[in-house]
Amino acid sequence: MIYVLKTHLRKHTGEKPYSCSYCDYKCAVSSALKRHIVTHTGEKRFSCSYCDYKCAGQYVLRTHLRTHTGEKPYSCVHCDYRCSVSTSMKRHMLVHTGEKPFSCTHCNYKCSVYYVLKKHLRTHSGEKPFSCSWCSYKSAISTSLKRHLLTHSGEKRFACSYCEFKCSVSSTLKRHIRTRHPQSIN
């Protein structure tokens, strides 16, 4: 009981008696210091009981476990959307509010999700971080690389319904139909 009171009083006094030996971080509670030290040591002491996933924090493990259990404790009040992570719910709520907090510094593009802005910024920078390990192909978008990789695998999932033509990319099939079977286009 005395420990709890001492810890509580530190919120008011600002006292931070626990110090990190790796950096200048200080805190009022020993458990906070233990959590912080993991950022330096990389220790992953929490393990998933379903797979070989390991992590540093109990909260992170609890969130990971939901991928196995299917638990979705967060529900949208406006629609039937449910999710397992609170940050996903915050992002989803932007659909209802129409808010687009992420803005491009080069043009007037705005979006509601940060990683979408990051992808957009590549149109200005020309950055293509996704590269094929078989040839010199590079792309700004990971899905484009995945589609490109099908050309190397030989897998031809898309078949023409007017002839024997098959290909690995849907846009190639559309171009084939447009040029070889123009009469079929309404």
N, C-alpha and C positions, 0 to 999 in steps of 0.2 A: 504494500500500500504506500509506503514511504517513497519507493522508487517511482511509482506512478505520479505522485505529487511532485517530486523533484523534476521529473521529465516535463510535467505540465508547466511548472513555474518557469522553465527555460524558455518557453514560448513568450513569456512576458518580459523576462530579463534579457533575452537575446544571447544568453550564455551558450557557448558551443565547445564543450570540453573534449570532444572526440575529433582527432586530426588524422588525416590520411598521411601515410608515410611515403607515398609516391608523388603527391602534389599538395597544393595549399588548401584543399577542401577541408572544411570543418563542419561539424553538425552537433545537434543537441542529443541525439539518440544513438546508442551503439549499433542497433540494427540497421540504421540508415548508413552508418559507416561501412558495415559488412557488405551491404548492397552496392555501395559506391566502389569499394576495393575490387570487386569483380570486374569493373570496367578496365582496370589495369591488368589483372591477372588472367582474364579470359576464362576463369573457372566456370564450368557449367555443371552445377550440382543437382539440377532437377531433371529427371528422366521421364519420358513418356512410357506408360505401361503397355501401349499398343504397338509402338514402333521404336526405332532407335534414335528418335529425336531427343536432343538435350538442350537445355538453356540455363541461363543464369538466374532468372527470376521466377517466382511462384506464379505471379500473375500471367506472365508470358506462357508458362506451361498450361495454366487453366484455359487460356484462350486457344492454345494448340489442341488441347484435348477435345474441344468442341468440333474439330475437323473429323474426329472419329465418332463422337457420340451424336453429332447432328444437332446438338442443342443450339437454339437461336433465341437467347433471352431478350433481345432488343426488338421491339415491335413499333412500327410506324403508326402514329395516331391518325394519319390521313388516308392510308391505304393498307393493303395486306402484306406489305414488305416486312420481312423478318431477317435478322442477321445475328452473327455470333460475336461481333466486335463493335464496341461503342463508336469508334471512329468511322466505321462503315455507315452507321446510322446517321451521324452528323453529315457525312457526305451525301447520303440519300436525301436528307431533308432539303438540300439545295434544289432538288427536283421540284419540290412543292413551292418553295419561296421564289424560285427563278433567279436567285442570287448567283452572280458569277464573280467571285472575289479575286480570281487570278487573271492578271492583265499582261499582255505582251508589251514590252518596252519599245518595240520596233514598229508596231502597227496597232490598229484598234481592236484586235482580237481579244476576246474575253472568254473564260470558261469556268466551270465550277469545280474542276478537279486539277490538282497541281501537276500530276504526271502527264495529263493531256496538254497542258501548257508547255511542259518540257519537250514533248514530242513536236509541238508547233514551232518552238524556238529553233529546231533543227532546219526548218524551211528557210530561216534567215541565215543561220551559220553555215549551212551546207554539211554539217557533221553527219557522218554515217558510221555509227559505232558497231553496227551488226555486219560482220563479214563472213563470207563463205570460206570454209576450210579447203574446198576443192578447186575453187577458181578465184578470180579477182573481183567477183561480185560483192558490192557493199550496199547497205541500205540504212535509212534513217529509222525504219520501223521494223521491229522484230518479226511481225507477222509476214512482212514481205520476204524476209530471209527464209522463214519456214516454207513459204510457197515456192521460193526459188530452189530450195534443197530438194524438192520433189523432182526437179528436172534431172538431178544426179542419181536419185534412187531408182529411176525407171518406172516408178509407179504412175499409172495413167488412170486416174479416177473419173475423168470427165469424158463421156462418149457422145458422139454426134448421133442424133436420132434419125438422121437422113442418109447417112453413109457409115462406113466402117472406121472413120477417123476417131482417134482417142488421144487425149493429152493430159498433162499433169496440172494445168492451171486453168481455172474457169474463164478467165479473160481471153485466153488463147482459143477456147472453144467458141466463145461469143464472136471473136474476130473471124474464125473459120466459117461459122454459120452466115455471118454478114457478107463475106466475100464469095463463098462457094454455093450457098443456098439462099440468095437474096429474095427469091420468090416466097420463102417460108416466113419472112418477117412481115408482120401486119402493120 
